[in-house]
């Protein structure tokens, strides 16, 4: 069923400012996203997003690269299969 599963963690500082840019990237790659969970930190200025992807390694790396290209945003992936 799922051939290529990866987990992606994203740290988003200044959510109000950078959130829309992160959302643009996620929308562009929406066909590869199986699930998304987002949590604000205590002061709600920063956020953490966790994605589960069904994407080959090359696609997962492209998504992480697109997210990491946003200044201040940190993204990393862990391939599971």
Secondary structure, 3 states (H helix, E strand, C coil): CCCCEEEEEEEECCHHHHHHHHHHHHHHCHHHEEEEEEEECCCCCCEEEEEEEECCHHHHHHHHHHHHCCCCCEEEEEECC
